[in-house]
Amino acid sequence: MNDKIKFHLDEHVKSAIARELRRRGIDVTTTVEVGLRTKTDEEQLEFIRQEKRVIFTQDDDFLKIASQTINHPGIVYCRQGTRSIGEIVESLALIYEVYSPEDIQGTVEFI
């Protein structure tokens, strides 16, 4: 099994975050890149389940989803406007370095 987290960035996440994570060698997809831009949160959830990707979101709807199920590969949440792009990148890189996919499965990390 892969021992490194793969991320998926939700629709409203700045593209600079994906670029910087990739520059660091972290596997990242974005909602726009995979054709999920106008899809529902449930469709996003199904994508991350199938692809075994931890979603980074600034959409509190995913907190509601997480309160109803632990059947997801992990959710990282940051309320919009509370952290700079650099702080988000550093936090995601730290999660990538510290957690395995098994560690974060079914959990929510707040940054």
C-alpha positions as CSV (number, residue, x, y, z in Angstrom):
1,M,0.0,0.0,0.0
2,N,1.2,3.5,-0.7
3,D,2.6,5.1,2.4
4,K,2.1,8.7,1.4
5,I,-1.0,10.8,1.4
6,K,-2.4,12.0,-2.0
7,F,-4.4,15.2,-1.8
8,H,-7.4,16.5,-3.7
9,L,-8.2,20.2,-3.6
10,D,-11.8,21.3,-3.5
11,E,-13.2,23.8,-6.0
12,H,-12.5,27.1,-4.2
13,V,-9.0,26.3,-3.2
14,K,-6.4,28.6,-4.8
15,S,-4.4,27.0,-7.7
16,A,-1.2,28.3,-6.2
17,I,-1.6,25.8,-3.4
18,A,-1.6,22.9,-5.8
19,R,1.4,24.3,-7.7
20,E,3.4,24.6,-4.5
21,L,2.5,21.2,-3.2
22,R,3.5,19.7,-6.6
23,R,6.8,21.6,-6.5
24,R,7.4,19.7,-3.2
25,G,6.7,16.4,-4.9
26,I,3.3,15.9,-3.4
27,D,0.6,14.1,-5.5
28,V,-2.3,16.6,-5.9
29,T,-5.4,16.7,-8.0
30,T,-7.9,19.6,-8.2
31,T,-11.6,19.6,-8.7
32,V,-11.3,21.6,-11.9
33,E,-8.6,19.3,-13.3
34,V,-10.6,16.2,-12.9
35,G,-13.8,17.6,-14.2
36,L,-15.8,17.9,-11.0
37,R,-16.2,21.7,-10.9
38,T,-20.0,21.7,-10.8
39,K,-20.5,18.4,-9.1
40,T,-22.1,17.8,-5.7
41,D,-20.2,17.3,-2.5
42,E,-21.4,13.7,-2.6
43,E,-19.8,13.2,-6.1
44,Q,-16.6,14.8,-4.7
45,L,-16.7,12.4,-1.8
46,E,-17.1,9.4,-4.2
47,F,-14.1,10.6,-6.2
48,I,-11.8,10.8,-3.1
49,R,-13.0,7.4,-2.0
50,Q,-12.3,5.8,-5.3
51,E,-8.9,7.6,-5.7
52,K,-8.0,7.3,-2.0
53,R,-7.2,11.0,-1.8
54,V,-7.5,13.3,1.3
55,I,-9.6,16.3,0.4
56,F,-8.5,19.8,1.4
57,T,-11.5,22.0,1.5
58,Q,-12.6,25.4,2.8
59,D,-16.3,24.3,2.4
60,D,-17.9,23.6,5.8
61,D,-20.4,21.2,4.0
62,F,-17.6,18.6,4.3
63,L,-17.7,19.0,8.0
64,K,-21.4,18.0,7.9
65,I,-20.5,15.0,5.8
66,A,-17.7,14.0,8.2
67,S,-20.2,14.2,11.1
68,Q,-22.4,11.6,9.3
69,T,-19.7,9.1,8.1
70,I,-16.1,8.0,8.7
71,N,-16.1,6.3,5.3
72,H,-13.7,8.7,3.6
73,P,-10.0,8.9,3.1
74,G,-9.6,12.0,5.2
75,I,-10.7,15.7,5.2
76,V,-8.4,18.7,5.9
77,Y,-10.4,21.8,6.6
78,C,-9.5,25.5,6.8
79,R,-12.1,28.2,7.2
80,Q,-11.7,30.5,4.2
81,G,-9.8,33.7,4.9
82,T,-8.1,32.5,8.1
83,R,-4.7,31.4,6.7
84,S,-2.4,32.6,4.0
85,I,-1.5,30.4,1.0
86,G,1.9,29.8,2.6
87,E,0.4,28.7,5.9
88,I,-1.9,26.3,4.1
89,V,0.9,24.9,2.0
90,E,3.1,24.4,5.1
91,S,0.2,22.8,7.0
92,L,-0.6,20.4,4.2
93,A,3.1,19.5,3.7
94,L,3.3,18.8,7.5
95,I,0.3,16.5,7.3
96,Y,1.9,14.8,4.3
97,E,5.1,14.2,6.2
98,V,3.6,13.1,9.5
99,Y,0.5,11.0,8.6
100,S,0.1,7.9,6.6
101,P,-3.1,7.4,4.6
102,E,-4.2,4.9,7.2
103,D,-3.6,7.5,10.0
104,I,-5.9,10.1,8.5
105,Q,-8.6,7.9,7.1
106,G,-12.0,8.8,8.5
107,T,-10.7,11.8,10.3
108,V,-10.9,15.6,10.0
109,E,-7.8,17.8,10.5
110,F,-8.3,21.5,11.0
111,I,-5.7,24.1,10.0
